[in-house]
Amino acid sequence: MVEEPEQMLRDLLADDADARPHTDAALAAYRQEPDPTRFGLVQAITRAAQSVAAEDRLALETLAGRLVVPEAA
């Protein structure tokens, strides 16, 4: 369980200059289907990626991937 999932999303996105502009989209995606787990955060980020331009999608998908496989970062 993630104690403060929305704050964790904010923090994750704030640390990534390319993903940062999509913080609001990721939070909105999380609120559509809140799940306070790492999986839920990944779902929110990848859902947000579906709503952005193709050139921005990579940044969000890469960030989500780092949550799934942290040592690959």
Secondary structure, DSSP 8 states (H G I E B T S, - for coil): --SSHHHHHHHHHHT-TTTGGGHHHHHHHHHHS---SHHHHHHHHHHHHTTS-HHHHHHHHHHHHHHHSGGG-
